[in-house]
Amino acid sequence: MATSYTLSEQKVLKKIGTKIRGFRNDIELSQEEFARKCDLDRTYISDVERGERNVSILNLIKIAKSLKVSPAELLEI
């Protein structure tokens, strides 16, 4: 990770990323297709799903809309 996060922060980011990956897999989209749908870069989605990126609120909303879930559902950990 480029930014240093505490162990508990890393766990939170990984849980959110895993949840996003699960929803994406449920709708059977590749990272590339999903990134296009979110209007984000594929590498950004990859970083988020691996818990290596602290996703911004605005991007979390884009991701949630593309998954057809609420942002709150993505943050339930």
Backbone as a chain_set.jsonl record, in Angstrom:
{"seq": "MATSYTLSEQKVLKKIGTKIRGFRNDIELSQEEFARKCDLDRTYISDVERGERNVSILNLIKIAKSLKVSPAELLEI", "coords": {"N": [[0.829, -1.183, 0.0], [0.517, 2.204, -0.811], [-0.1, 4.294, 0.927], [0.167, 4.427, 4.437], [-1.696, 2.418, 6.516], [-3.365, 1.607, 9.563], [-3.52, -1.637, 11.139], [-6.182, -2.277, 11.778], [-7.538, -0.481, 10.115], [-6.739, -1.449, 7.617], [-8.038, -3.91, 7.654], [-10.717, -3.097, 7.549], [-10.807, -1.85, 4.996], [-10.242, -4.087, 3.398], [-12.468, -5.72, 3.944], [-14.584, -4.178, 2.897], [-13.759, -4.071, 0.217], [-13.859, -6.796, -0.434], [-16.576, -7.221, -0.197], [-17.55, -5.598, -2.28], [-16.361, -6.921, -4.477], [-17.711, -9.357, -4.275], [-20.411, -8.616, -4.795], [-20.017, -7.689, -7.413], [-19.196, -10.027, -8.707], [-21.535, -11.476, -8.398], [-23.197, -10.266, -10.266], [-21.93, -10.996, -12.472], [-19.812, -9.587, -13.86], [-16.781, -8.609, -15.372], [-13.797, -7.095, -13.997], [-12.979, -5.085, -15.71], [-15.293, -4.562, -17.292], [-17.009, -3.762, -15.264], [-15.664, -1.527, -14.213], [-15.853, 0.202, -16.384], [-18.611, 0.57, -16.406], [-18.899, 1.939, -14.023], [-17.544, 4.217, -14.593], [-14.865, 4.425, -13.903], [-11.35, 3.689, -13.486], [-9.979, 0.487, -14.35], [-7.818, -0.437, -12.843], [-8.151, 1.005, -10.536], [-10.533, -0.09, -9.494], [-9.587, -2.671, -9.061], [-7.647, -2.175, -7.065], [-9.327, -1.233, -5.01], [-10.955, -3.487, -4.535], [-9.042, -5.225, -3.535], [-8.502, -4.068, -1.172], [-6.618, -2.104, -1.034], [-6.95, 0.513, -1.519], [-8.319, 3.498, -0.355], [-11.415, 4.115, -0.804], [-13.16, 6.879, -2.17], [-16.025, 8.782, -1.071], [-17.662, 9.707, -3.176], [-16.891, 7.992, -5.273], [-17.603, 5.583, -4.108], [-20.355, 5.83, -4.152], [-20.792, 5.818, -6.948], [-19.962, 3.194, -7.475], [-21.796, 1.731, -5.921], [-24.23, 2.44, -7.189], [-23.805, 1.277, -9.698], [-23.783, -1.355, -8.958], [-26.32, -1.611, -8.132], [-27.082, -1.371, -5.454], [-27.346, 0.03, -2.139], [-25.126, 2.58, -0.9], [-24.764, 2.224, 1.816], [-25.088, -0.54, 2.154], [-22.692, -1.475, 1.167], [-20.984, -0.6, 3.078], [-21.615, -1.981, 5.338], [-20.116, -3.848, 7.642]], "CA": [[0.0, 0.0, 0.0], [1.283, 3.436, -0.886], [-0.377, 4.991, 2.164], [0.231, 3.529, 5.594], [-2.92, 2.282, 7.287], [-3.243, 0.72, 10.707], [-4.033, -2.98, 10.877], [-7.65, -2.252, 11.8], [-7.975, 0.216, 8.902], [-6.53, -2.385, 6.512], [-9.11, -4.911, 7.729], [-11.948, -2.452, 7.07], [-10.695, -1.692, 3.544], [-10.343, -5.42, 2.786], [-13.861, -6.18, 4.061], [-15.385, -3.433, 1.918], [-13.336, -4.547, -1.105], [-14.393, -8.161, -0.619], [-18.022, -7.081, -0.404], [-17.718, -5.069, -3.636], [-16.032, -8.014, -5.399], [-18.803, -10.33, -4.211], [-21.556, -8.075, -5.547], [-19.639, -7.658, -8.839], [-19.234, -11.403, -9.198], [-22.949, -11.875, -8.452], [-23.799, -9.791, -11.521], [-21.101, -11.592, -13.522], [-19.069, -8.599, -14.647], [-15.33, -8.562, -15.165], [-13.377, -5.808, -13.45], [-12.952, -4.098, -16.803], [-16.679, -4.185, -17.607], [-17.542, -3.059, -14.109], [-15.011, -0.219, -14.164], [-16.465, 1.015, -17.441], [-19.959, 0.891, -15.949], [-18.741, 2.909, -12.929], [-16.751, 5.339, -15.109], [-13.625, 4.433, -13.129], [-10.302, 2.888, -14.097], [-9.956, -0.901, -13.893], [-6.823, -0.603, -11.78], [-8.752, 1.569, -9.324], [-11.445, -1.123, -8.993], [-8.738, -3.745, -8.561], [-7.087, -1.721, -5.791], [-10.424, -1.177, -4.026], [-11.358, -4.858, -4.204], [-7.973, -5.85, -2.746], [-8.365, -3.331, 0.078], [-5.408, -1.301, -1.108], [-7.31, 1.894, -1.832], [-9.377, 4.067, 0.478], [-12.357, 4.619, -1.803], [-13.837, 8.126, -1.801], [-17.486, 8.7, -0.969], [-18.261, 9.861, -4.506], [-16.661, 6.761, -6.03], [-18.412, 4.545, -3.47], [-21.712, 6.023, -4.676], [-20.765, 5.313, -8.334], [-19.866, 1.735, -7.39], [-23.077, 1.237, -5.409], [-25.233, 2.593, -8.257], [-23.524, 0.277, -10.727], [-24.14, -2.664, -8.4], [-27.743, -1.522, -7.769], [-27.214, -1.507, -4.008], [-27.114, 1.307, -1.474], [-23.781, 2.714, -0.347], [-24.776, 1.663, 3.177], [-24.89, -1.986, 2.049], [-21.268, -1.719, 0.945], [-20.262, -0.246, 4.288], [-21.961, -2.884, 6.428], [-18.995, -4.785, 7.792]], "C": [[0.877, 1.251, 0.0], [1.115, 4.255, 0.391], [-0.319, 3.99, 3.299], [-1.086, 3.572, 6.357], [-2.64, 1.383, 8.479], [-3.815, -0.64, 10.331], [-5.56, -2.988, 10.859], [-8.21, -1.528, 10.577], [-7.831, -0.695, 7.69], [-7.645, -3.426, 6.485], [-10.423, -4.347, 7.201], [-11.92, -2.333, 5.548], [-10.831, -3.035, 2.834], [-11.769, -5.944, 2.836], [-14.757, -5.484, 3.044], [-15.037, -3.901, 0.506], [-13.88, -5.925, -1.418], [-15.89, -8.112, -0.892], [-18.3, -6.577, -1.824], [-17.449, -6.173, -4.661], [-17.169, -9.049, -5.432], [-20.021, -9.866, -4.994], [-21.257, -8.065, -7.047], [-19.704, -9.056, -9.439], [-20.672, -11.909, -9.311], [-23.61, -11.431, -9.747], [-22.939, -10.17, -12.734], [-20.462, -10.572, -14.459], [-17.586, -8.731, -14.341], [-14.992, -7.213, -14.538], [-13.4, -4.725, -14.522], [-14.359, -3.618, -17.159], [-17.275, -3.345, -16.487], [-16.962, -1.651, -14.006], [-15.616, 0.726, -15.196], [-17.851, 1.491, -17.001], [-19.936, 1.964, -14.848], [-18.083, 4.206, -13.38], [-15.505, 5.554, -14.242], [-12.599, 3.562, -13.855], [-10.299, 1.472, -13.521], [-8.961, -1.101, -12.761], [-7.33, -0.025, -10.456], [-9.675, 0.541, -8.689], [-10.644, -2.269, -8.39], [-8.158, -3.387, -7.19], [-8.146, -1.702, -4.689], [-10.786, -2.588, -3.587], [-10.302, -5.583, -3.374], [-7.766, -5.142, -1.408], [-7.131, -2.464, 0.12], [-5.68, 0.166, -1.409], [-8.441, 2.319, -0.909], [-10.347, 4.786, -0.458], [-13.05, 5.886, -1.291], [-15.348, 7.91, -1.762], [-18.128, 8.786, -2.351], [-18.062, 8.607, -5.348], [-17.438, 5.594, -5.431], [-19.855, 4.626, -3.973], [-21.797, 5.523, -6.121], [-20.777, 3.785, -8.338], [-21.202, 1.146, -6.949], [-24.163, 1.321, -6.48], [-25.044, 1.529, -9.333], [-23.874, -1.127, -10.265], [-25.622, -2.765, -8.052], [-27.97, -1.897, -6.308], [-27.005, -0.127, -3.405], [-25.67, 1.372, -1.0], [-23.699, 2.116, 1.061], [-24.544, 0.157, 3.161], [-23.411, -2.331, 1.869], [-20.458, -1.451, 2.206], [-20.615, -1.105, 5.49], [-20.872, -3.938, 6.553], [-19.054, -5.549, 9.093]], "O": [[1.862, 1.329, 0.734], [2.078, 4.843, 0.883], [-0.713, 2.835, 3.137], [-1.532, 4.635, 6.788], [-1.781, 0.503, 8.416], [-4.511, -0.774, 9.324], [-6.164, -3.641, 10.008], [-9.253, -1.922, 10.055], [-8.706, -0.714, 6.824], [-8.139, -3.784, 5.416], [-11.158, -5.034, 6.491], [-12.897, -2.676, 4.882], [-11.466, -3.117, 1.783], [-12.236, -6.551, 1.872], [-15.59, -6.124, 2.403], [-15.932, -4.106, -0.314], [-14.312, -6.191, -2.54], [-16.407, -8.867, -1.715], [-19.199, -7.085, -2.494], [-18.22, -6.344, -5.606], [-17.532, -9.547, -6.497], [-20.598, -10.632, -5.766], [-22.124, -8.389, -7.859], [-20.206, -9.243, -10.547], [-20.99, -12.681, -10.215], [-24.479, -12.126, -10.274], [-23.185, -9.73, -13.857], [-20.559, -10.68, -15.681], [-17.19, -8.939, -13.194], [-15.813, -6.296, -14.549], [-13.795, -3.589, -14.262], [-14.593, -2.419, -17.311], [-17.957, -2.349, -16.731], [-17.689, -0.694, -13.742], [-15.859, 1.9, -14.914], [-18.217, 2.651, -17.194], [-20.844, 2.791, -14.759], [-18.066, 5.186, -12.635], [-15.143, 6.679, -13.898], [-12.955, 2.786, -14.742], [-10.584, 1.28, -12.339], [-9.229, -1.851, -11.822], [-6.974, -0.514, -9.384], [-9.614, 0.318, -7.48], [-10.99, -2.777, -7.324], [-8.177, -4.203, -6.269], [-7.877, -2.115, -3.561], [-10.911, -2.853, -2.391], [-10.64, -6.467, -2.588], [-6.943, -5.573, -0.6], [-6.647, -2.122, 1.2], [-4.752, 0.964, -1.538], [-9.404, 1.579, -0.71], [-10.114, 5.93, -0.849], [-13.469, 5.956, -0.135], [-15.869, 6.966, -2.355], [-19.039, 8.018, -2.66], [-18.975, 8.198, -6.066], [-17.886, 4.711, -6.161], [-20.497, 3.599, -4.193], [-22.775, 4.87, -6.486], [-21.51, 3.162, -9.106], [-21.683, 0.177, -7.537], [-24.932, 0.376, -6.659], [-26.016, 0.95, -9.819], [-24.221, -1.987, -11.074], [-26.125, -3.839, -7.722], [-28.9, -2.626, -5.966], [-26.539, 0.786, -4.086], [-25.056, 0.34, -0.726], [-22.667, 1.563, 1.442], [-23.878, -0.374, 4.05], [-22.941, -3.356, 2.362], [-19.375, -2.008, 2.384], [-19.993, -0.982, 6.546], [-20.722, -4.804, 5.692], [-18.182, -6.374, 9.365]]}, "num_chains": 1, "name": "protein.A"}
